[in-house]
């Protein structure tokens, strides 16, 4: 499982690098996004991946990898929004945003390591298309939870679903590399 940890860190390093570059370009403008808006952004990325996996031809010259990176980064932004709340104006500098990013990655990675131990790295035998479908299923669950004003009766909440989307997208990136 040490290989999984190293591969996970490599994928996250790529995602984090893009996140910090976009923070340098745009600041924390994403802090004004409500959770449903972030969920919709992730949904668009996952739908595009599914389309790329099923269509014979793509008209935009970007592959699945960039979309999975988007899923990871938007999911981490959603986790930050869950913790900090939505604001009316950007309020985080690069250092603060990166610290929050790293915090949520660490929590999400630990969840992955714990589940990976219990499930015996079953994800390694899964197809990227199945991981995409699982992300889409999680998105539909999140949309329903959002429609229920964040309340669940017996199910995992928003945080667990966003964390699972990060982890499934990382697994897909590992498979694609």
MARVO-193723 format. One record per residue: residue number from 1; residue in one letter; x, y, z of N, C-alpha, C in turn. Coordinates in Angstrom, 3 decimals. Example, Ala and Ser with C-alpha at 12.3 -4.5 7.8 and 13.67 -1.06 7.14 Angstrom:
   k r      n.u      n.v      n.w     ca.u     ca.v     ca.w      c.u      c.v      c.w
   1 A   13.190   -5.690    7.800   12.300   -4.500    7.800   13.200   -3.300    7.800
   2 S   12.850   -2.250    7.080   13.670   -1.060    7.140   12.900    0.030    7.870
END
This chain:
   k r      n.u      n.v      n.w     ca.u     ca.v     ca.w      c.u      c.v      c.w
   1 X    0.813   -1.208    0.000    0.000    0.000    0.000    0.849    1.262    0.000
   2 X    2.153    1.116    0.220    3.005    2.299    0.151    3.051    2.828   -1.282
   3 X    2.939    1.920   -2.260    2.885    2.366   -3.656    1.646    3.218   -3.879
   4 X    0.532    2.826   -3.302   -0.704    3.598   -3.437   -0.522    4.984   -2.835
   5 X    0.090    5.048   -1.671    0.313    6.336   -1.017    1.178    7.245   -1.883
   6 X    2.227    6.701   -2.458    3.109    7.493   -3.324    2.388    7.922   -4.596
   7 X    1.633    7.022   -5.200    0.894    7.357   -6.415   -0.157    8.430   -6.113
   8 X   -0.819    8.302   -4.973   -1.816    9.280   -4.549   -1.162   10.658   -4.443
   9 X   -0.009   10.695   -3.768    0.693   11.963   -3.579    1.114   12.576   -4.913
  10 X    1.509   11.751   -5.876    1.900   12.261   -7.197    0.714   12.909   -7.904
  11 X   -0.435   12.237   -7.848   -1.635   12.804   -8.478   -2.008   14.112   -7.799
  12 X   -2.024   14.114   -6.476   -2.399   15.321   -5.734   -1.407   16.451   -6.002
  13 X   -0.147   16.125   -6.151    0.854   17.146   -6.451    0.516   17.867   -7.761
  14 X    0.103   17.118   -8.770   -0.309   17.702  -10.051   -1.523   18.605   -9.853
  15 X   -2.497   18.122   -9.094   -3.728   18.885   -8.851   -3.435   20.145   -8.045
  16 X   -2.626   20.001   -7.019   -2.274   21.122   -6.148   -1.521   22.189   -6.932
  17 X   -0.641   21.761   -7.821    0.118   22.701   -8.641   -0.828   23.553   -9.486
  18 X   -1.806   22.917  -10.108   -2.784   23.669  -10.898   -3.613   24.586  -10.004
  19 X   -4.028   24.085   -8.841   -4.812   24.887   -7.900   -4.048   26.157   -7.515
  20 X   -2.768   26.019   -7.164   -1.996   27.190   -6.730   -1.766   28.164   -7.891
  21 X   -1.574   27.643   -9.099   -1.401   28.532  -10.256   -2.686   29.303  -10.544
  22 X   -3.828   28.627  -10.422   -5.100   29.320  -10.648   -5.380   30.313   -9.527
  23 X   -4.962   29.981   -8.313   -5.093   30.943   -7.208   -4.262   32.188   -7.508
  24 X   -3.055   32.002   -8.058   -2.208   33.147   -8.409   -2.865   33.990   -9.506
  25 X   -3.523   33.335  -10.462   -4.183   34.050  -11.555   -5.475   34.731  -11.127
  26 X   -6.315   34.005  -10.373   -7.681   34.460  -10.098   -7.958   34.812   -8.641
  27 X   -7.027   34.507   -7.751   -7.318   34.681   -6.337   -8.346   33.648   -5.892
  28 X   -9.008   33.943   -4.810   -9.981   32.981   -4.269  -11.412   33.343   -4.675
  29 X  -11.577   33.733   -5.938  -12.914   34.068   -6.449  -13.900   32.919   -6.251
  30 X  -13.399   31.677   -6.237  -14.254   30.499   -6.044  -14.934   30.488   -4.680
  31 X  -14.453   31.297   -3.740  -15.050   31.316   -2.397  -16.486   31.825   -2.394
  32 X  -16.912   32.490   -3.466  -18.301   32.966   -3.522  -19.260   31.878   -3.993
  33 X  -18.716   30.749   -4.474  -19.571   29.689   -5.022  -20.294   28.925   -3.912
  34 X  -21.599   28.797   -4.079  -22.372   27.965   -3.167  -22.136   26.502   -3.529
  35 X  -22.399   25.610   -2.590  -22.144   24.184   -2.819  -22.828   23.638   -4.076
  36 X  -24.097   23.975   -4.332  -24.701   23.465   -5.568  -23.953   23.900   -6.830
  37 X  -23.360   25.082   -6.811  -22.583   25.534   -7.974  -21.330   24.692   -8.147
  38 X  -20.657   24.388   -7.052  -19.482   23.513   -7.125  -19.889   22.108   -7.564
  39 X  -20.986   21.619   -7.018  -21.491   20.304   -7.406  -21.764   20.260   -8.907
  40 X  -22.366   21.319   -9.431  -22.653   21.369  -10.863  -21.368   21.403  -11.692
  41 X  -20.351   22.102  -11.216  -19.065   22.118  -11.925  -18.461   20.708  -11.978
  42 X  -18.530   19.999  -10.871  -18.019   18.620  -10.820  -18.840   17.736  -11.750
  43 X  -20.162   17.947  -11.746  -21.059   17.169  -12.604  -20.699   17.353  -14.081
  44 X  -20.436   18.594  -14.481  -20.053   18.874  -15.873  -18.782   18.108  -16.229
  45 X  -17.806   18.117  -15.332  -16.545   17.403  -15.573  -16.798   15.899  -15.709
  46 X  -17.584   15.341  -14.804  -17.850   13.897  -14.830  -18.635   13.500  -16.076
  47 X  -19.594   14.327  -16.476  -20.364   14.053  -17.704  -19.453   14.089  -18.922
  48 X  -18.522   15.036  -18.945  -17.589   15.106  -20.079  -16.717   13.860  -20.129
  49 X  -16.246   13.409  -18.976  -15.428   12.187  -18.940  -16.237   11.018  -19.481
  50 X  -17.469   10.901  -19.020  -18.312    9.798  -19.493  -18.507    9.880  -21.006
  51 X  -18.686   11.100  -21.503  -18.803   11.282  -22.942  -17.534   10.868  -23.673
  52 X  -16.389   11.258  -23.140  -15.120   10.864  -23.755  -14.947    9.352  -23.763
  53 X  -15.469    8.702  -22.739  -15.339    7.251  -22.629  -16.284    6.518  -23.575
  54 X  -17.338    7.187  -24.018  -18.319    6.504  -24.858  -18.337    6.994  -26.307
  55 X  -17.882    8.223  -26.545  -17.894    8.767  -27.901  -16.649    8.325  -28.669
  56 X  -16.811    8.146  -29.943  -15.681    7.754  -30.791  -14.772    8.946  -31.080
  57 X  -15.345   10.153  -31.083  -14.580   11.340  -31.441  -14.849   12.451  -30.448
  58 X  -13.812   13.203  -30.095  -13.996   14.356  -29.231  -13.583   15.608  -29.994
  59 X  -14.314   16.693  -29.799  -14.070   17.921  -30.549  -13.227   18.917  -29.766
  60 X  -13.017   18.669  -28.482  -12.161   19.522  -27.657  -10.925   18.709  -27.314
  61 X   -9.765   19.299  -27.539   -8.509   18.564  -27.393   -8.020   18.562  -25.937
  62 X   -8.825   18.017  -25.061   -8.432   17.794  -23.674   -8.939   16.419  -23.294
  63 X   -8.102   15.639  -22.645   -8.478   14.282  -22.297   -9.129   14.175  -20.935
  64 X   -9.294   12.946  -20.516   -9.934   12.649  -19.235   -9.134   13.190  -18.052
  65 X   -7.812   13.174  -18.171   -6.967   13.561  -17.041   -7.291   14.961  -16.536
  66 X   -7.408   15.924  -17.455   -7.679   17.301  -17.020   -9.042   17.400  -16.343
  67 X   -9.991   16.591  -16.777  -11.320   16.608  -16.150  -11.282   15.982  -14.758
  68 X  -10.510   14.892  -14.608  -10.368   14.300  -13.271   -9.663   15.267  -12.318
  69 X   -8.678   16.005  -12.819   -8.022   17.023  -11.994   -9.053   18.059  -11.550
  70 X   -9.922   18.462  -12.459  -10.986   19.401  -12.109  -11.914   18.850  -11.044
  71 X  -12.264   17.578  -11.155  -13.124   16.951  -10.139  -12.440   16.990   -8.777
  72 X  -11.168   16.658   -8.754  -10.430   16.664   -7.486  -10.400   18.071   -6.906
  73 X  -10.011   19.051   -7.706   -9.879   20.409   -7.169  -11.216   21.025   -6.779
  74 X  -12.255   20.835   -7.586  -13.570   21.370   -7.208  -14.102   20.666   -5.956
  75 X  -13.835   19.391   -5.810  -14.284   18.669   -4.609  -13.574   19.187   -3.365
  76 X  -12.307   19.475   -3.493  -11.575   20.033   -2.351  -12.078   21.437   -2.034
  77 X  -12.371   22.214   -3.066  -12.980   23.528   -2.831  -14.304   23.375   -2.081
  78 X  -15.088   22.379   -2.454  -16.369   22.139   -1.774  -16.133   21.782   -0.311
  79 X  -15.121   20.969   -0.037  -14.801   20.620    1.354  -14.403   21.867    2.142
  80 X  -13.654   22.757    1.498  -13.279   24.020    2.154  -14.524   24.864    2.402
  81 X  -15.422   24.918    1.424  -16.654   25.687    1.602  -17.507   25.125    2.733
  82 X  -17.536   23.792    2.849  -18.281   23.174    3.953  -17.711   23.615    5.303
  83 X  -16.398   23.700    5.369  -15.753   24.114    6.627  -15.906   25.610    6.892
  84 X  -15.637   26.434    5.878  -15.536   27.883    6.077  -16.831   28.633    5.799
  85 X  -17.716   28.032    5.005  -18.912   28.738    4.591  -18.640   29.570    3.342
  86 X  -19.701   29.972    2.693  -19.619   30.778    1.473  -19.476   32.240    1.881
  87 X  -18.707   32.992    1.101  -18.524   34.412    1.388  -19.008   35.249    0.202
  88 X  -19.171   36.535    0.439  -19.613   37.450   -0.614  -18.453   37.980   -1.446
  89 X  -17.259   37.985   -0.884  -16.064   38.472   -1.562  -14.915   37.507   -1.288
  90 X  -14.014   37.334   -2.232  -12.845   36.477   -1.995  -12.127   36.903   -0.716
  91 X  -11.753   35.918    0.104  -11.208   36.256    1.426   -9.953   35.470    1.801
  92 X   -9.447   34.653    0.904   -8.269   33.850    1.226   -7.115   34.228    0.305
  93 X   -5.937   34.360    0.894   -4.766   34.540    0.053   -4.229   33.163   -0.329
  94 X   -3.203   33.144   -1.140   -2.652   31.885   -1.643   -2.208   30.972   -0.505
  95 X   -1.543   31.518    0.465   -1.046   30.704    1.579   -2.193   30.084    2.384
  96 X   -3.207   30.871    2.686   -4.356   30.370    3.450   -5.103   29.296    2.669
  97 X   -5.339   29.549    1.389   -6.080   28.592    0.566   -5.299   27.285    0.424
  98 X   -3.997   27.394    0.240   -3.165   26.200    0.090   -3.116   25.398    1.387
  99 X   -3.082   26.093    2.506   -3.112   25.414    3.807   -4.410   24.629    3.982
 100 X   -5.531   25.232    3.614   -6.826   24.547    3.689   -6.882   23.380    2.701
 101 X   -6.349   23.584    1.513   -6.286   22.527    0.500   -5.533   21.332    1.067
 102 X   -4.355   21.599    1.608   -3.517   20.523    2.154   -4.199   19.810    3.323
 103 X   -4.890   20.565    4.153   -5.608   19.976    5.290   -6.668   18.987    4.805
 104 X   -7.456   19.403    3.828   -8.537   18.537    3.349   -8.011   17.360    2.537
 105 X   -6.905   17.558    1.836   -6.274   16.432    1.149   -5.797   15.406    2.166
 106 X   -5.180   15.861    3.242   -4.658   14.931    4.259   -5.783   14.114    4.891
 107 X   -6.889   14.757    5.209   -8.041   14.057    5.795   -8.608   13.053    4.791
 108 X   -8.728   13.469    3.541   -9.294   12.625    2.495   -8.369   11.458    2.173
 109 X   -7.070   11.715    2.169   -6.112   10.631    1.918   -6.162    9.606    3.047
 110 X   -6.269   10.060    4.279   -6.343    9.115    5.398   -7.594    8.246    5.291
 111 X   -8.706    8.844    4.880   -9.930    8.072    4.644   -9.678    7.008    3.584
 112 X   -8.995    7.403    2.497   -8.673    6.456    1.427   -7.798    5.326    1.962
 113 X   -6.790    5.658    2.735   -5.881    4.635    3.256   -6.639    3.654    4.154
 114 X   -7.524    4.167    4.981   -8.309    3.301    5.869   -9.227    2.382    5.058
 115 X   -9.940    2.949    4.089  -10.830    2.131    3.260  -10.024    1.171    2.387
 116 X   -8.896    1.651    1.879   -8.041    0.824    1.028   -7.561   -0.406    1.796
 117 X   -7.244   -0.213    3.055   -6.836   -1.338    3.909   -7.973   -2.343    4.039
 118 X   -9.156   -1.832    4.341  -10.308   -2.707    4.569  -10.785   -3.410    3.295
 119 X  -10.686   -2.728    2.153  -11.162   -3.295    0.892  -10.067   -3.990    0.086
 120 X   -8.850   -3.994    0.595   -7.770   -4.706   -0.083   -7.432   -4.174   -1.461
 121 X   -7.473   -2.855   -1.622   -7.147   -2.209   -2.896   -7.995   -2.723   -4.069
 122 X   -9.253   -3.000   -3.793  -10.158   -3.497   -4.837  -10.245   -2.550   -6.027
 123 X  -10.027   -1.268   -5.810  -10.114   -0.283   -6.891   -9.128   -0.580   -8.013
 124 X   -8.036   -1.267   -7.686   -7.026   -1.562   -8.713   -7.584   -2.487   -9.805
 125 X   -8.628   -3.238   -9.484   -9.253   -4.124  -10.463  -10.462   -3.492  -11.144
 126 X  -10.735   -2.253  -10.815  -11.873   -1.557  -11.423  -11.451   -0.851  -12.699
 127 X  -12.411   -0.633  -13.556  -12.197    0.123  -14.783  -12.361    1.622  -14.489
 128 X  -11.682    2.444  -15.278  -11.839    3.893  -15.138  -13.300    4.280  -15.371
 129 X  -13.957    3.603  -16.302  -15.368    3.916  -16.575  -16.248    3.638  -15.347
 130 X  -15.912    2.609  -14.578  -16.684    2.326  -13.355  -16.446    3.407  -12.308
 131 X  -15.221    3.866  -12.204  -14.920    4.955  -11.270  -15.668    6.221  -11.674
 132 X  -15.756    6.472  -12.968  -16.522    7.618  -13.468  -17.986    7.483  -13.082
 133 X  -18.543    6.295  -13.273  -19.944    6.066  -12.907  -20.173    6.261  -11.406
 134 X  -19.223    5.816  -10.594  -19.345    6.005   -9.145  -19.311    7.489   -8.775
 135 X  -18.470    8.253   -9.454  -18.432    9.701   -9.216  -19.777   10.316   -9.585
 136 X  -20.334    9.921  -10.732  -21.646   10.442  -11.133  -22.729   10.058  -10.136
 137 X  -22.664    8.830   -9.618  -23.637    8.406   -8.606  -23.502    9.271   -7.350
 138 X  -22.270    9.514   -6.921  -22.045   10.372   -5.749  -22.592   11.771   -5.994
 139 X  -22.413   12.272   -7.211  -22.932   13.599   -7.548  -24.449   13.650   -7.452
 140 X  -25.108   12.613   -7.949  -26.572   12.576   -7.846  -27.008   12.501   -6.384
 141 X  -26.258   11.775   -5.576  -26.551   11.737   -4.140  -26.383   13.115   -3.510
 142 X  -25.281   13.785   -3.858  -25.022   15.117   -3.310  -26.136   16.081   -3.721
 143 X  -26.555   16.012   -4.979  -27.642   16.890   -5.425  -28.910   16.643   -4.610
 144 X  -29.203   15.368   -4.318  -30.387   15.050   -3.521  -30.237   15.570   -2.089
 145 X  -29.053   15.405   -1.525  -28.815   15.922   -0.168  -28.960   17.442   -0.165
 146 X  -28.416   18.105   -1.199  -28.565   19.561   -1.293  -30.038   19.944   -1.408
 147 X  -30.800   19.182   -2.182  -32.242   19.447   -2.306  -32.977   19.218   -0.989
 148 X  -32.390   18.359   -0.138  -32.966   18.088    1.190  -32.374   19.012    2.257
 149 X  -31.835   20.139    1.827  -31.243   21.138    2.729  -30.120   20.547    3.583
 150 X  -29.382   19.603    3.021  -28.227   19.037    3.716  -28.551   17.942    4.705
 151 X  -29.808   17.575    4.813  -30.203   16.577    5.819  -30.254   15.177    5.208
 152 X  -29.790   14.210    5.991  -29.919   12.798    5.626  -30.504   12.064    6.825
 153 X  -31.096   10.921    6.570  -31.673   10.116    7.657  -30.667    9.067    8.117
 154 X  -30.141    8.292    7.180  -29.194    7.235    7.544  -27.930    7.266    6.685
 155 X  -27.867    8.154    5.744  -26.784    8.138    4.756  -25.655    9.077    5.144
 156 X  -24.495    8.846    4.479  -23.365    9.747    4.652  -23.760   11.132    4.191
 157 X  -23.121   12.136    4.732  -23.423   13.503    4.359  -22.584   13.988    3.197
 158 X  -22.608   15.289    3.006  -21.910   15.904    1.884  -20.405   15.679    1.938
 159 X  -19.817   15.869    3.103  -18.363   15.751    3.229  -17.855   14.387    2.754
 160 X  -18.485   13.324    3.206  -18.057   11.972    2.828  -18.195   11.752    1.325
 161 X  -19.231   12.297    0.726  -19.429   12.137   -0.717  -18.373   12.894   -1.513
 162 X  -18.055   14.124   -1.108  -16.994   14.869   -1.786  -15.646   14.166   -1.617
 163 X  -15.390   13.640   -0.421  -14.135   12.917   -0.188  -14.052   11.683   -1.085
 164 X  -15.149   10.954   -1.194  -15.149    9.773   -2.077  -14.898   10.173   -3.525
 165 X  -15.461   11.300   -3.964  -15.226   11.741   -5.341  -13.752   12.055   -5.567
 166 X  -13.119   12.698   -4.592  -11.680   12.961   -4.704  -10.947   11.636   -4.865
 167 X  -11.245   10.687   -3.986  -10.511    9.429   -4.000  -10.763    8.618   -5.274
 168 X  -11.996    8.578   -5.754  -12.274    7.866   -7.005  -11.542    8.528   -8.174
 169 X  -11.511    9.858   -8.183  -10.811   10.560   -9.266   -9.300   10.313   -9.198
 170 X   -8.754   10.261   -7.991   -7.322    9.941   -7.855   -7.066    8.526   -8.369
 171 X   -7.919    7.592   -8.003   -7.749    6.209   -8.503   -7.779    6.183  -10.027
 172 X   -8.706    6.924  -10.620   -8.804    6.969  -12.082   -7.523    7.546  -12.682
 173 X   -6.992    8.590  -12.070   -5.750    9.194  -12.558   -4.592    8.203  -12.460
 174 X   -4.551    7.434  -11.384   -3.506    6.422  -11.241   -3.626    5.384  -12.354
 175 X   -4.850    4.952  -12.624   -5.081    3.992  -13.713   -4.653    4.561  -15.064
 176 X   -4.910    5.843  -15.288   -4.613    6.446  -16.581   -3.124    6.732  -16.778
 177 X   -2.367    6.760  -15.695   -0.930    7.085  -15.836   -0.095    5.867  -16.180
END
